[in-house]
Amino acid sequence: MPVVRDLRVLLRLTNFRRLLAVRLLSQSADGVYQVALATYVVFSPEKEASPGAIAAAMAVLLLPYSLIGPFAGVLLDRWPRRQIFLHGNLLRAVLACCTAMLMLAPVPEWLFYASALCVTAVNRFVLAGLSAALPRVVDEERLVMANSLSPTAGTLAATAGGGLAFAVRITASDSDVVVVLLGATLYLCAALASLRMGRELLGPDPDLVQPDLMAALASTARGLVSGVRHLAERRTAARALAAMTMLRFCYGALTVMVLMLCRYAWSETESEGLKLLGLAVALSGAGFFAAAVITPWAVGRLGQYGWMATLAGAAAILEPALALTFAPVPILIAAFVLGLVTQGAKISTDTVVQTSIDDEFRGRVFSLYDMLFNVAFVGAAGVTAWMLPPDGRSVPLVLLLAALYGLGAATLLRWRRTGGSPRKGGGRCFT
């Protein structure tokens, strides 16, 4: 297989292997920690989970990526990146241990969330640093290949970490503390793995660092503003981002609903509910994979907007048909379908942005895209917290989301007819 051959070529590079080891350990720890946080909020026997608590947990997990991300690069270009991996992962190991202690102690809820927020905030620096350091360990000829395979391997590691967390929690008497400590151990291993690389190997070069930190931060803010202006002039990309934000909102709302159904409506014990949630996550992930396979073919025939409209229209029909039963099997099928819908639309949106935005603005627009993507998910959790009853069964919410999917499909078809989208591929599809 080409992917296996490409990976074999890259793994011959010693420093790439070492950087990849840091990524795999760090992102597997992320998967463990995030599952531990989610299951503690939703499935701990001593806690009565609510949609509001789930919304708070999602805010802790996702908002640091959105709010810190655009400015993380300023600091990343001032500090030795090897030291960021070392000290960042050591700090997360310590903070994760603090989270474990807070789970055991009768402390205010905000203190627990503050600890978790600190862990996920540091994560933004580590992930951005891993991408920034890649050109220092791979030659230019192989950089595109490395940019494709390395993040994919990290995502798989995070998924494997989440699966390991589910397994450990079930076998360790439903102990979230044990799972968090496992995550802390993996963070420590990632820190130690970074010591295999030289301090100056990963950059940045001191001669290229902008000397004034405040000037660098101000420059970043001005860059984001200019990115917004450029996006406003590229109507095709702006429309795709608007549609993707709406679809991500719907997916976030349904995620909270499934969490509450697993916790209260479908199971008599926390362990049983956790197994159902794990199955729902796996089926949604299978939908993501199916989207990666199907989307290039579908876009070639329907165009970017046409494929997104087809996905939104399918969701408008299938989401109420499956979800209004509030029964496990139909909703688990819906998890697969909506995973396919959301990821298929994201692949198309990525492609539209990459082909419509000028190269010098692309990074800034993708930072804005990242912010919209995560804020929509957290905003959906907040709206759902207001609408959803404790057992997760809400007919008005299901109908509202079906209407949003239908409105999105109609709008995308209108944009397609007015010539705002290429009818064919319009460029490569990226996951």
C-alpha atoms as one frame of an Amber mdcrd trajectory, in Angstrom:
protein
   0.000   0.000   0.000   1.309   3.517  -0.808   0.660   4.780   2.737   2.678
   1.959   4.266   5.509   2.559   1.772   5.563   6.300   2.506   5.601   5.697
   6.243   8.485   3.239   5.871  10.501   5.900   4.017   9.873   8.495   6.731
  10.677   6.139   9.576  14.212   5.793   8.254  14.761   9.407   9.399  15.940
   9.221  13.012  14.748  12.629  14.167  11.386  12.187  12.452  10.919   8.952
  14.402  11.748  10.750  17.637   9.369  13.640  16.919   6.649  11.163  15.906
   7.139   9.289  19.206   6.516  12.533  21.108   3.359  13.122  19.041   1.996
   9.613  19.540   2.586   9.595  23.297   1.264  13.131  23.735  -1.901  12.627
  21.680  -2.644   9.221  23.191  -2.448  10.958  26.585  -4.872  13.595  25.254
  -7.326  10.853  24.281  -7.069   9.243  27.719  -7.471  12.544  29.580 -10.402
  13.791  27.503 -12.338  10.551  27.921 -11.610  10.631  31.668 -12.953  14.174
  31.907 -16.078  13.368  29.879 -16.886  10.171  31.781 -16.303  11.862  35.138
 -18.787  14.595  34.239 -21.394  12.267  32.716 -20.992   8.774  34.195 -19.603
   9.087  37.710 -22.024   7.362  40.145 -21.728  10.213  42.653 -22.622  12.884
  40.083 -25.991  13.691  38.576 -24.898  14.742  35.107 -26.860  17.488  33.387
 -26.706  19.013  29.905 -25.241  22.122  31.542 -22.384  20.105  33.032 -21.721
  18.527  29.635 -21.692  21.982  28.016 -19.148  23.140  30.596 -16.949  20.102
  29.924 -17.071  20.731  26.177 -16.124  24.359  26.718 -13.109  23.249  28.746
 -12.049  20.745  26.080 -12.566  22.898  22.997 -12.436  26.624  23.704  -8.689
  26.786  24.454  -8.062  25.481  20.934 -10.145  28.306  19.506  -9.134  31.247
  21.673  -5.446  30.496  22.221  -4.659  28.910  18.856  -4.098  32.028  16.713
  -1.697  33.502  19.285   0.126  30.308  20.207   2.403  30.658  17.199   3.792
  33.942  18.491   5.201  32.223  21.578   6.141  29.080  19.682   8.396  31.207
  17.493  10.169  32.601  20.570  10.824  29.488  22.680  12.924  26.391  21.828
  10.350  23.903  20.599  12.086  20.935  22.187  11.678  22.699  25.534   7.995
  23.270  24.834   7.517  19.520  24.409   9.554  18.788  27.539   8.124  21.387
  29.897   4.636  21.356  28.372   4.201  17.623  28.858   5.773  17.721  32.337
   3.351  20.506  33.268   0.405  18.528  31.914   1.502  15.451  33.874   1.512
  17.509  37.085  -1.792  19.197  36.269  -3.404  15.854  35.423  -2.331  14.548
  38.841  -3.957  17.652  40.363  -7.141  16.824  38.435  -7.066  13.300  39.908
  -6.744  14.691  43.439  -9.611  17.108  42.832 -11.790  14.174  41.769 -11.199
  12.601  45.175 -11.609  15.744  47.270 -14.839  17.635  48.048 -13.842  20.814
  46.222 -15.894  23.421  44.318 -16.753  22.370  40.789 -15.056  25.403  39.252
 -11.704  24.319  40.682 -11.936  20.966  38.864 -12.792  22.696  35.593  -9.946
  25.200  36.064  -7.490  22.313  36.401  -8.839  20.611  33.275  -8.793  23.928
  31.381  -5.093  24.377  32.159  -4.292  20.906  30.770  -6.142  21.495  27.506
  -4.728  25.025  27.120  -1.149  23.692  27.213  -2.212  21.109  24.633  -2.631
  23.841  22.022   1.027  24.802  22.305   2.241  21.211  22.076   0.175  20.351
  18.987   1.078  23.557  17.168   4.728  23.020  18.097   4.683  19.511  16.637
   3.526  20.896  13.285   5.988  23.800  13.380   8.910  21.472  14.144   8.230
  19.007  11.337  10.250  20.853   8.623  13.299  20.640  10.922  13.342  16.833
  10.800  12.097  16.125   7.237  13.581  17.380   3.976  11.445  19.504   1.649
  10.901  16.650  -0.805   9.181  14.524   1.853   7.438  17.312   3.778   4.030
  16.936   2.124   4.092  13.223   2.833   5.063  13.878   6.469   2.329  16.516
   6.856  -0.203  13.945   5.672   0.924  10.975   7.736   2.077  12.529  11.004
  -1.202  14.233  12.047  -3.146  11.162  10.903  -0.976   8.970  13.123  -1.584
  11.400  15.989  -5.346  11.237  15.497  -5.215   7.447  15.539  -3.131   7.608
  18.730  -5.705   9.869  20.366  -8.482   7.487  19.329  -6.524   4.528  20.689
  -5.945   6.452  23.914  -9.667   7.076  24.230 -10.383   3.377  23.684  -7.772
   2.474  26.300  -9.401   4.897  28.727 -12.814   3.264  28.235 -11.297  -0.181
  28.813  -9.347   0.860  31.918 -12.324   2.606  33.469 -14.570  -0.418  32.996
 -11.996  -2.846  34.403 -10.816  -0.564  37.247 -14.149  -0.424  39.083 -15.288
   2.645  37.115 -12.439   4.724  38.539 -11.933   8.001  36.693  -8.946   8.746
  38.919  -7.073   5.708  37.596  -7.755   6.830  34.035  -6.493  10.364  34.701
  -3.328   8.989  36.305  -2.814   6.840  33.212  -3.004  10.010  31.131  -0.487
  11.700  33.452   1.889   8.770  32.980   1.654   9.056  29.199   2.315  12.815
  29.385   5.429  12.052  31.446   6.553   9.515  28.826   6.076  12.134  26.094
   8.233  14.590  28.039  10.987  12.007  28.468  10.795  11.061  24.778  11.493
  14.691  23.808  14.879  14.479  25.563  16.108  12.193  22.768  16.311  15.304
  20.523  18.810  18.136  20.858  17.653  21.371  22.481  18.286  23.467  19.333
  17.288  20.832  16.761  13.661  21.890  16.349  14.212  25.667  16.227  13.299
  28.413  16.036  16.396  30.199  14.808  17.141  33.045  17.271  18.038  35.427
  14.418  14.494  35.224  13.015  12.583  35.912  16.247  10.700  39.197  16.357
  12.269  40.961  19.358   9.189  42.718  20.786   6.570  40.274  22.145   3.775
  42.868  22.263   4.521  43.885  18.676   4.298  40.234  17.641   0.946  39.779
  19.410  -0.415  42.983  17.864   0.775  41.816  14.458  -1.098  38.531  14.941
  -4.306  40.378  15.845  -3.977  42.602  12.775  -3.369  39.513  10.679  -6.615
  37.935  11.869  -8.534  41.112  10.995  -7.035  41.142   7.513  -7.926  37.459
   7.215 -11.573  38.267   7.986 -11.549  40.995   5.330 -10.032  38.665   2.763
 -12.595  35.982   3.593 -15.419  38.502   3.119 -14.120  39.101  -0.418 -14.124
  35.349  -1.197 -17.825  34.595  -1.136 -17.447  30.925  -2.060 -15.239  30.199
   0.962 -17.329  32.361   3.306 -20.505  30.519   2.327 -18.867  27.113   2.808
 -17.668  28.139   6.287 -21.157  29.378   7.192 -22.696  26.057   6.102 -20.059
  24.038   7.943 -20.622  26.042  11.125 -24.340  25.245  10.985 -23.704  21.527
  10.409 -21.182  21.436  13.257 -23.765  23.113  15.529 -26.286  20.375  14.757
 -23.715  17.653  15.343 -22.764  19.160  18.705 -26.387  19.327  19.861 -26.995
  15.698  18.902 -23.786  14.657  20.683 -25.105  16.057  23.965 -28.455  14.347
  23.406 -26.760  10.964  22.849 -24.641  11.457  25.990 -27.758  12.014  28.087
 -29.596   9.083  26.491 -26.649   6.774  27.211 -26.461   8.021  30.779 -30.140
   7.905  31.780 -32.536   6.510  29.164 -30.774   3.427  27.831 -28.961   1.953
  30.805 -29.491   1.082  34.435 -25.806   1.265  35.378 -22.991   3.677  34.545
 -20.875   0.883  33.024 -23.651  -0.132  30.645 -24.159   3.479  29.573 -20.428
   3.928  29.051 -20.313   0.895  26.744 -23.171   2.317  24.678 -21.400   5.662
  24.456 -18.222   3.920  23.305 -20.217   2.166  20.583 -21.783   5.462  19.482
 -18.346   7.091  19.268 -16.993   4.149  17.258 -19.915   4.296  14.798 -19.522
   8.041  14.387 -15.818   7.469  13.693 -16.765   4.865  11.086 -18.934   7.541
   9.468 -15.920   9.869   9.385 -13.901   7.168   7.610 -16.716   6.499   5.130
 -16.845  10.215   4.329 -13.134  10.218   3.500 -13.717   7.364   1.036 -16.907
   8.658  -0.583 -16.390  12.428  -0.728 -13.801  12.671  -3.552 -16.075  10.616
  -5.832 -19.226  12.548  -4.828 -17.632  15.982  -5.221 -16.469  15.043  -8.719
 -20.105  14.518  -9.711 -22.021  17.046  -7.640 -19.526  19.824  -6.927 -18.620
  21.054  -3.454 -21.915  22.802  -2.680 -23.917  20.037  -4.357 -22.342  17.356
  -2.166 -22.773  19.458   0.995 -26.422  20.065   0.057 -26.948  16.330  -0.480
 -25.465  15.574   2.936 -27.539  18.232   4.690 -30.686  17.065   2.899 -30.067
  13.448   3.879 -29.587  14.543   7.486 -32.818  16.562   7.390 -34.726  13.388
   6.476 -32.853  10.714   8.420 -32.195  12.632  11.636 -35.868  12.886  12.718
 -36.745   9.475  11.252 -34.082   7.802  13.400 -33.803  10.102  16.410 -37.505
  10.550  17.215 -37.648   6.916  18.319 -35.146   7.699  21.116 -34.240   4.008
  20.917 -30.629   2.753  20.934 -30.407   0.995  17.552 -31.897   3.799  15.372
 -29.859   6.469  17.132 -26.663   4.440  16.849 -27.371   4.231  13.105 -27.886
   8.000  13.181 -24.465   8.378  14.833 -22.884   6.744  11.794 -24.955   8.784
   9.313 -24.304  12.106  11.019 -20.608  11.314  11.359 -20.534  10.819   7.586
 -22.558  14.006   7.001 -20.399  16.198   9.231 -17.030  14.905   8.046 -18.062
  14.872   4.387 -19.077  18.523   4.680 -15.818  19.343   6.461 -13.713  17.753
   3.722 -15.582  19.795   1.123 -15.224  22.974   3.180 -11.497  22.387   3.633
 -11.139  22.044  -0.130 -13.179  25.168  -0.887 -11.095  27.229   1.540  -7.807
  25.840   0.227  -8.726  26.568  -3.396 -10.504  29.920  -2.881  -8.215  31.714
  -0.421  -4.915  33.279  -1.479  -1.890  31.467  -0.096  -0.690  34.365   2.078
  -4.074  34.466   3.876  -4.701  30.736   4.108  -3.213  30.180   7.561  -5.188
  33.050   9.068  -8.442  31.898   7.494  -7.888  28.367   8.773  -7.355  29.819
  12.266 -10.739  31.507  11.937 -12.185  28.256  10.609 -10.856  26.430  13.675
 -12.458  29.011  15.952 -15.839  28.743  14.218 -15.688  24.941  14.200 -15.161
  24.630  17.952 -17.288  27.579  19.074 -20.237  26.151  17.104 -19.867  22.845
  18.936 -19.683  24.500  22.359 -22.536  26.868  21.476 -24.673  23.872  20.501
 -23.991  22.297  23.884 -25.107  25.506  25.572 -28.365  25.695  23.601 -28.997
  22.007  24.213 -28.446  22.475  27.942 -31.337  24.928  27.877 -33.693  22.733
  25.808 -32.887  19.159  26.840 -34.675  17.345  29.713 -32.545  15.203  32.061
 -33.265  11.919  30.251 -32.195  13.299  26.848 -35.565  12.879  25.092 -36.560
  16.143  23.385 -38.856  16.141  20.359 -38.543  19.951  19.886 -34.746  19.691
  19.730 -34.836  16.909  17.126 -37.318  18.864  14.965 -35.321  22.090  15.316
 -32.157  20.366  14.126 -33.996  18.726  11.217 -35.243  22.180  10.200 -31.680
  23.567  10.369 -30.397  20.719   8.207 -33.205  21.345   5.710 -32.542  25.094
   5.649 -28.863  24.411   5.084 -29.592  22.059   2.179 -31.927  24.564   0.503
 -29.448  27.408   0.918 -26.557  25.375  -0.479 -28.613  24.363  -3.522 -29.475
  28.003  -4.153 -25.803  28.981  -3.916 -24.928  26.170  -6.323 -27.505  27.355
  -8.859 -26.233  30.943  -8.702 -22.759  29.788  -9.713 -21.014  30.189  -6.360
 -19.534  26.697  -6.394 -17.635  24.681  -8.978 -19.722  21.861 -10.332 -16.810
  19.490 -10.380 -14.038  18.806  -7.914 -12.566  22.266  -7.622  -9.313  20.850
  -6.305  -8.206  17.972  -4.172 -10.122  16.823  -1.131  -8.323  16.966   2.197
  -9.242  15.253   5.424
